[in-house]
Amino acid sequence: MHSHAPAMVKEEEDAEVRVWKYVCGFVEMAVVKCAIELEIFDVIENHGIPMTINELWAALACSSLFLYRIMRFLVHQKLLKERYSRDGIKSYDLTPLSRFFARRGEHSMVDLLLFESSLIMLAPWHYLSGRVRNGPPAFEAAHSENVWKYASKHPEFSELISGAMACDARVSVPAI
């Protein structure tokens, strides 16, 4: 029994880490959506070189404290890199991952993320257990009609669908 104890402890530790991923799993998508809406990736890309927090703060006209927290999270998630000048000044640069969230990127996933993270598309997830119990489709339970009928009445949602489908087609189709 003792030979299994270290493995059991490791399994328990892994479980404790994973439980927080389930509890706060929405945070990653929400922060990336925030970064897209603030245009952090686009501003850095358009600047052409890494930007300091003060340069970003000025360009984005937002709270420096909150921006700093967002930037720390983006670095931790490998969406941005920290660079240091010879005099130790920190700046932020894009990574291959963040280029997927720049609007003009060849493989931009911005529209797909904005679609999937919209309140309209998140609401049906609250009806998943009802669907599994043979209830109505989750989208219909959330919005009282199917996705296409809903889109026909809400042009802004229809535009989200179009953008998301274009993203999906761009990324899914192999280069010939």
C-alpha positions as CSV (number, residue, x, y, z in Angstrom):
1,M,0.0,0.0,0.0
2,H,2.9,2.4,0.7
3,S,4.2,2.0,-2.8
4,H,1.0,3.6,-4.2
5,A,1.0,6.5,-1.7
6,P,3.2,8.9,-3.7
7,A,1.1,8.2,-6.8
8,M,-2.1,8.8,-4.9
9,V,-0.7,12.1,-3.5
10,K,0.2,13.2,-7.0
11,E,-3.2,12.3,-8.3
12,E,-4.8,14.3,-5.5
13,E,-2.6,17.3,-6.2
14,D,-3.5,17.1,-9.9
15,A,-7.2,17.0,-9.0
16,E,-6.9,20.1,-6.9
17,V,-5.3,22.0,-9.8
18,R,-7.8,20.7,-12.3
19,V,-10.8,21.6,-10.1
20,W,-9.9,25.3,-10.4
21,K,-9.7,24.9,-14.2
22,Y,-13.3,23.8,-14.1
23,V,-14.4,26.5,-11.7
24,C,-12.7,29.3,-13.5
25,G,-12.6,27.8,-17.0
26,F,-14.4,30.8,-18.6
27,V,-11.7,33.2,-17.5
28,E,-9.3,32.4,-20.3
29,M,-11.9,33.1,-23.0
30,A,-13.1,36.2,-21.3
31,V,-9.7,37.7,-21.0
32,V,-8.8,36.9,-24.6
33,K,-12.1,38.5,-25.7
34,C,-11.3,41.5,-23.6
35,A,-7.8,41.8,-25.2
36,I,-9.5,41.6,-28.7
37,E,-12.1,44.2,-27.8
38,L,-9.3,46.5,-26.5
39,E,-7.4,45.7,-29.7
40,I,-4.2,44.9,-27.7
41,F,-2.9,42.5,-30.3
42,D,-3.7,44.8,-33.2
43,V,-2.1,47.8,-31.5
44,I,1.1,45.9,-30.9
45,E,1.1,44.5,-34.4
46,N,0.5,47.9,-36.0
47,H,3.3,49.5,-33.8
48,G,5.7,47.1,-35.4
49,I,7.9,46.7,-32.4
50,P,7.2,45.6,-28.8
51,M,5.4,48.2,-26.7
52,T,5.8,49.2,-23.0
53,I,2.8,49.2,-20.7
54,N,2.8,53.1,-20.8
55,E,2.7,53.1,-24.6
56,L,-0.1,50.6,-24.6
57,W,-2.0,52.5,-21.9
58,A,-1.7,55.7,-23.9
59,A,-2.7,54.0,-27.2
60,L,-5.7,52.1,-25.6
61,A,-6.9,54.9,-23.3
62,C,-7.7,52.6,-20.4
63,S,-6.9,52.0,-16.8
64,S,-3.2,51.2,-16.3
65,L,-3.8,48.9,-13.3
66,F,-6.3,46.8,-15.1
67,L,-4.3,46.7,-18.3
68,Y,-1.3,45.6,-16.3
69,R,-3.3,42.7,-14.9
70,I,-4.6,41.7,-18.3
71,M,-1.0,41.9,-19.7
72,R,0.3,39.6,-16.9
73,F,-2.4,37.1,-17.7
74,L,-1.7,37.2,-21.4
75,V,2.0,36.6,-20.8
76,H,1.2,33.7,-18.5
77,Q,-1.0,32.2,-21.2
78,K,1.8,32.7,-23.8
79,L,-0.3,35.1,-25.8
80,L,2.3,37.8,-25.3
81,K,6.1,37.8,-24.6
82,E,7.9,40.1,-22.3
83,R,11.0,41.7,-23.7
84,Y,13.5,43.8,-21.9
85,S,15.7,46.6,-23.3
86,R,19.3,47.1,-22.2
87,D,18.2,49.5,-19.5
88,G,15.7,47.0,-18.2
89,I,12.5,48.5,-19.5
90,K,9.8,45.8,-20.1
91,S,7.8,45.7,-23.3
92,Y,5.3,43.3,-24.7
93,D,5.5,41.5,-28.1
94,L,3.2,39.2,-30.0
95,T,3.6,35.4,-30.0
96,P,2.6,32.9,-32.7
97,L,-0.5,32.3,-30.6
98,S,-1.5,35.9,-30.3
99,R,-1.3,36.4,-34.1
100,F,-4.5,34.3,-34.3
101,F,-6.2,37.1,-32.4
102,A,-5.0,40.0,-34.5
103,R,-7.8,41.0,-36.8
104,R,-5.7,41.3,-39.9
105,G,-3.8,38.1,-39.4
106,E,-3.9,35.6,-42.2
107,H,-5.3,33.0,-39.9
108,S,-7.3,35.3,-37.6
109,M,-9.7,33.6,-35.3
110,V,-11.1,36.8,-33.9
111,D,-14.6,36.4,-35.4
112,L,-14.9,32.8,-34.2
113,L,-13.9,33.7,-30.7
114,L,-16.3,36.7,-30.6
115,F,-19.1,34.4,-31.9
116,E,-18.5,31.6,-29.4
117,S,-18.0,34.0,-26.5
118,S,-21.1,36.1,-27.3
119,L,-23.9,36.0,-24.7
120,I,-26.2,34.5,-27.3
121,M,-23.9,31.5,-27.8
122,L,-23.0,31.1,-24.2
123,A,-26.6,31.0,-23.0
124,P,-27.4,27.6,-24.6
125,W,-24.7,25.9,-22.5
126,H,-26.9,26.5,-19.4
127,Y,-29.5,24.2,-21.0
128,L,-27.2,21.3,-21.8
129,S,-28.5,19.0,-19.0
130,G,-32.1,19.6,-20.2
131,R,-31.1,18.6,-23.7
132,V,-29.4,15.4,-22.4
133,R,-32.7,14.7,-20.6
134,N,-34.5,14.8,-24.0
135,G,-35.5,18.5,-23.7
136,P,-35.5,20.9,-26.6
137,P,-32.2,21.8,-28.4
138,A,-30.2,24.0,-26.1
139,F,-30.2,27.0,-28.4
140,E,-34.0,26.8,-28.7
141,A,-34.4,26.4,-24.9
142,A,-32.3,29.6,-24.4
143,H,-33.7,31.7,-27.2
144,S,-37.2,30.2,-28.0
145,E,-36.3,29.5,-31.6
146,N,-33.6,27.8,-33.7
147,V,-30.3,29.5,-34.5
148,W,-31.3,30.4,-38.1
149,K,-34.6,31.9,-37.2
150,Y,-32.9,33.9,-34.4
151,A,-30.2,35.1,-36.8
152,S,-32.9,36.2,-39.4
153,K,-34.3,38.5,-36.8
154,H,-31.0,39.8,-35.3
155,P,-28.7,41.1,-38.0
156,E,-25.8,41.6,-35.6
157,F,-25.9,37.9,-34.6
158,S,-26.1,37.0,-38.3
159,E,-22.9,39.0,-38.9
160,L,-21.2,37.1,-36.1
161,I,-22.2,33.8,-37.7
162,S,-20.9,34.9,-41.1
163,G,-17.6,36.0,-39.6
164,A,-17.2,32.8,-37.6
165,M,-17.9,30.6,-40.6
166,A,-15.3,32.5,-42.6
167,C,-12.8,32.0,-39.8
168,D,-13.6,28.3,-39.7
169,A,-13.3,27.9,-43.5
170,R,-9.9,29.8,-43.5
171,V,-8.4,27.7,-40.8
172,S,-10.0,24.3,-41.8
173,V,-9.1,24.3,-45.5
174,P,-5.6,23.0,-46.1
175,A,-3.3,25.1,-48.3
176,I,-3.2,23.6,-51.8
